[in-house]
Amino acid sequence: MSEVVAADRLKSFVERLERLDQDRQEIAAYVRDVFAEAKGEGFDTKILRQVLKLRKMQPHDREEQETLLDLYKSALGLG
């Protein structure tokens, strides 16, 4: 690959990454806004984050995690 082509390709990658980084920052701001709105309406944002995490999990994995959590809580006299 010639140096000119390599430089153009590198510039293309850098510009794409810069645009994606800007998009990520904008999305993060939107997410913060939604959490602030939910908090303003009385919802617990820590719990919302946990719910989001659980919804991403496969049902089997979620059940396994909940079973282990119940076992640990029981062993420690927490529930």
ABEGO torsion letter per residue (X at the ends): XBAAAAAAAAAAAAAAAAAAAAAAAAAAAAAAAAAAAAAAAGBBAAAAAAAAAAAABBAAAAAAAAAAAAAAAAAAGAX
